[in-house]
Amino acid sequence: MDFDLVVRNGIIVTASEILQPGLDIGIQAGKIICIGAGLPATANTEVLDAEGAYITPGGVDSHVHLAQANAPTGDGWETGTRSAVAGGTTTIIAFASQEKTDESLFPVLDEYDKTSKDQSYCDYSYHFILTNPTTKILTEELPVLFRERGISSVKLYMTYELMKVSDRQVLEILFTCKRLGMTTMIHAESHDMISFIIEGLERNRNTEPYFHAIARPRIAEDEASYRAISLAELADAPMLIVHMSSEIALGHVREAQGRLLPIHAETCPQYLFLLSENLKAVEHDHFHGAKHVCSPPLRHDPADLEGLWRNVANGTVTTFSSDHAPSKYYPEGGKRLGLVDGIPRFAKIPNGLPGLETRLPLLFNQTPACRPEGKARLSLPRFVQLASTNAAKLYGLDGRKGSIAPGYDADLIIWHAGNTGARTIHQKDLHHDIDYTPYEGMEVGNWPRYTVLRGTVVWDQGKGVVGKMEYGQWLKRGRGEVLVGRTGNLPRGMLPEERGYWM
Ligand SMILES: *[C@@H]1O[C@H](CO)[C@@H](O)[C@H](O)[C@H]1NC(C)=O
């Protein structure tokens, strides 16, 4: 067998197990061909020595905003995906976003395709954000988008004036997606609670960045999460609630999962590592907290972080993504849009944090690979599920992405051996095009030494980003899997024949 690349001497971790040390990975034409001991290398074979380090699947980040009109100073494709590979992520799913005035999704997708084409260091796809789900879009366009363009997921917002859909529209979309085999993602926060509170805060001139966290209390997420779950239950549709920050809201998810409803949850690094006190930061000026404005907001109590960690560790949370949605702090049009005539107005600060590059090192740092016995928050296989496998399965990329197994794309992270990869996170070392990181100064026990995408090294910590920008491929996705529960459930109290009367 003539391999293009053999990766030797690593400890391979999959979503279910840690393989014995010393196995090699044989790669040909970008795919994993076999895993075994002492694989042969010919004159044409490149050999990469993992030196006993862990090898995990290339990261799949299923929640990334790049080059969207509502964040003009955010990352574009080149800089965003460059930072992805530098942090071990080999696949991202970004967003194409309908505006309420867009009557067809096809021109929107074409426009987004144009910005990403030949501009990506990693492989990629899009979820479609629906803001105006007309009958034509639901019945005529979504089936074609799925079949011909491989867009097998949509995202909805229950909040934000320009984005939000009504509960009635959520239902229509859930029913449609269920029928088509598409996955529905939902941003669950109560719009009316939030807009009511914002009005009061502004009336009382409480408009500094910190009040962003006051404007969107946990109860707004708890209530909307329960409402979203109820809508999905009525539609008997699989759903994922994005960026969950509240243990009570996750309790609703767990309760639904316990009834075998196909309700998935996502969380993000910011809700596991950062607290609302960051919004008060006054190191440089009174507006500095704007750097930590995201929605849902950072929560108040360290107990919130601990509660989330437990849900991450034990499987209630299905995916862990960055929600990379940054705006620069200093330049015009970024976070400072929230400084109006020198007066802070939190409600005008663009939402979102950078995090594509730091996502995996921060999570890996919580595994036994970086922590002494008994201090790890999650196992290595659980890390792999959260970093790659679950998102690949949920969004229709299984069989290609998210695992180290024959037939899969040879997407790998080769970590540093032992504790030789420890590093402190500094903005100056990152590859995004944003002027800060919310994780400045945090220490992590390891960092990807190599990132391999389809058998090619694209990140080598010794040399930097060595991949080529146009190497990233667009991914046509298939039907996603249901990872928790199943469809075919009857809402509590409903008679078996009941849906038939109105469906
Ligand atoms: C996961 O952890 C949460 C928080 O401690 C707990 O409420 C929940 O019951 C746990 N779920 C499972 C499946 O163990």
The ligand as an SDF file (V2000), in Angstrom:
LIG
                    3D

 14 14  0  0  0  0  0  0  0  0999 V2000
  -26.4860   16.2590   34.0520 C   0  0  0  0  0  0  0  0  0  0  0  0
  -26.1520   17.2350   34.9830 O   0  0  0  0  0  0  0  0  0  0  0  0
  -27.2120   18.0850   35.3560 C   0  0  0  0  0  0  0  0  0  0  0  0
  -26.6330   19.1730   36.2390 C   0  0  0  0  0  0  0  0  0  0  0  0
  -26.0370   18.6340   37.3890 O   0  0  0  0  0  0  0  0  0  0  0  0
  -28.2720   17.2570   36.0500 C   0  0  0  0  0  0  0  0  0  0  0  0
  -29.3420   18.0960   36.4290 O   0  0  0  0  0  0  0  0  0  0  0  0
  -28.7390   16.1860   35.0940 C   0  0  0  0  0  0  0  0  0  0  0  0
  -29.6700   15.3330   35.7170 O   0  0  0  0  0  0  0  0  0  0  0  0
  -27.5840   15.3620   34.5700 C   0  0  0  0  0  0  0  0  0  0  0  0
  -28.0680   14.5250   33.5020 N   0  0  0  0  0  0  0  0  0  0  0  0
  -27.7780   13.2310   33.4310 C   0  0  0  0  0  0  0  0  0  0  0  0
  -28.3180   12.5340   32.2320 C   0  0  0  0  0  0  0  0  0  0  0  0
  -27.1050   12.6570   34.2510 O   0  0  0  0  0  0  0  0  0  0  0  0
  1  2  1  0
  1 10  1  0
  2  3  1  0
  3  4  1  0
  3  6  1  0
  4  5  1  0
  6  7  1  0
  6  8  1  0
  8  9  1  0
  8 10  1  0
 10 11  1  0
 11 12  1  0
 12 13  1  0
 12 14  2  0
M  END
$$$$
